Amino acid sequence: MDADPTGAPDDLLQRLRDSEYRYANLFNAVPACFWEIDFRQGGAMLDAFGLTDRAALAHWLGDGANVRALLRASRVVDCNQRAADVFGRGDKAELLDTIAPFWPEASYPVYTQSLGAFLAGEPSFSAETVMTNLTGERRDVLFTACFPAELARDATMLIGIVDLTQTRRVTNALRLANIRAETLAEAQAFSFWQLDTSATNRMIADLRAQGVTDLGAYMQAHPEFVEAAIDATIVTDINQKSVELYGLKDKTEAIGKSIRSYWLPGRFEAIMGSLEAGFNGKPQYQKVTQTCTADGRVLDCRFWMAAPMEMRASGTVMVAIQDLTEENAARREIERLREGLAHAGRVLMLGEFTASIAHEINQPLTATRAAASAAQRWLAQDPPNLEQAAAALANIAQSAHRAGQIIDRARAMAMRHQPKRTLVDVRDLVAETIAFVDRELQVARARAVVSIAPVIPDIVIDRTQIQQVLVNLLINALQAMDQAQSPTRTIEVTVRPEGVDKVGFCVRDNGPGLDPATIDRLFDHFFTTKHEGMGIGLTICQSIIEAHGGRIVARNVVGGGAEFSFALGTSPPAGDV
Ligand code: ADP
């Protein structure tokens, strides 16, 4: 075997050269910056000050001016192209100078720690920190210093720096998106989707390379591109709301698959809009549109796409879907309640109502009075004109009948058409009813305390009518407390199961209570103790509860206040169809 002057066998040398060549390639190819630092001058400074241990060094370097001096005394003797690109303007020569410009003051502690590790004879040191490049731009970096023994003797250090700025941005964006996603997911207000759009990104990059500048126009002309983009967009995560909204078994049914099945054929405006927004560098896009559930229902929804550029570049897009079907239904429900409320208001105020009854009833009453005096006159004649008297009496009967009809009509109006019975959730019913009188409660400085048994069956009722009863009882309680100037005004609404098939309601106030002298007449027509009262509220309440197969019971509470209670069935009352 031949040997060279150093005594190394040829093939070994060759292998070394090869590996060096390979390493040299690697040195330039990996996305990390490599620097070789000459620390001789710096080392001499430390020696001059006798700073040979960590504690003394740390103390000395506590002064920023000393760190700066040391940084100025450390020089870059070699670096790779990547270092020149990240820290300079691409020219290696520019970097071969002191390392002072790369270390902002805020990062001095990291530099100090690395020197400490060097002096302590540790082989390396690594930390994440912030460095600046020659143009003063901040870079988030992973800084690693290596102190191999043979180089350390020459006071030479090898530094490896990985630029984390981009990664950090992406991570932050993702983290942010995650926080948003979690918050939203928690609120369960939105269906949330995380999509992998890396394949679509590539398709779009291809189009750009082909010179496409108006993606909107391109998609109009090439619907097959949109179809392909939809197929290539993959779901990577969804929240529970999405599972529910889209009628999925669980998340796994959607994850890993394309978004295709959630879109109605030919209804891709939202997707096209999102693609175009991304193409034009817009981080957000929203549209009211329609999507389609796993079980084939069409969902009216608002669609939001959010993808900050870094996130999009990393192939992630977030989508939030708000179900407008629910919103529309809620709006309709509010409308319905408002109608109900308007109606309850009519029943409660009765001003107009009373006036019209009085007006209408006045006419048959006048007729009755006239007929009665006529009858008296016919009978007073000598001989009495029985024929005419009988006719006048017939008139009276007819007028009385008409008056009765008016009352019936008025009551029917208040009771509102045919009762419409449905299975109603007690909690919803009470919550809505309290919401109706929220303003009145505030004005009267009263509060409603609701107590509903934890397990409570649904009841079969005409929702609006029962709400009228509850609103009426609540308003009566408020008025009673207000009239008596009660200092603390509390209305307790208690709902408990009663027996096997009933739910008991109880509205109790801490007002003046019911007058024992009139307690038996409370439910009589036109019984009132109020100035402006009509005395119809409780009559109607009783009629409604009776129509539901129950009775309202009023009593005074020990310790003050009135209590009205009634029970409603969990199935339709007997005789009801
Ligand atoms: P109105 O409210 O027009 O008087 P109602 O039939 O609703 O007609 O009530 C009849 C009467 O019952 C009231 O005037 C009042 O005297 C009495 N009343 C009703 N609720 C209460 C209550 N919570 N506390 C005391 N009195 C009440």
Boltz pocket constraint, residues with backbone or C-beta under 6 A from the ligand:
constraints:
  - pocket:
      binder: B
      contacts: [[A, 348], [A, 472], [A, 473], [A, 476], [A, 477], [A, 478], [A, 480], [A, 509], [A, 511], [A, 512], [A, 513], [A, 514], [A, 515], [A, 522], [A, 524], [A, 527], [A, 528], [A, 529], [A, 530], [A, 532], [A, 533], [A, 534], [A, 535], [A, 536], [A, 537], [A, 538], [A, 539], [A, 562]]
      max_distance: 6.0
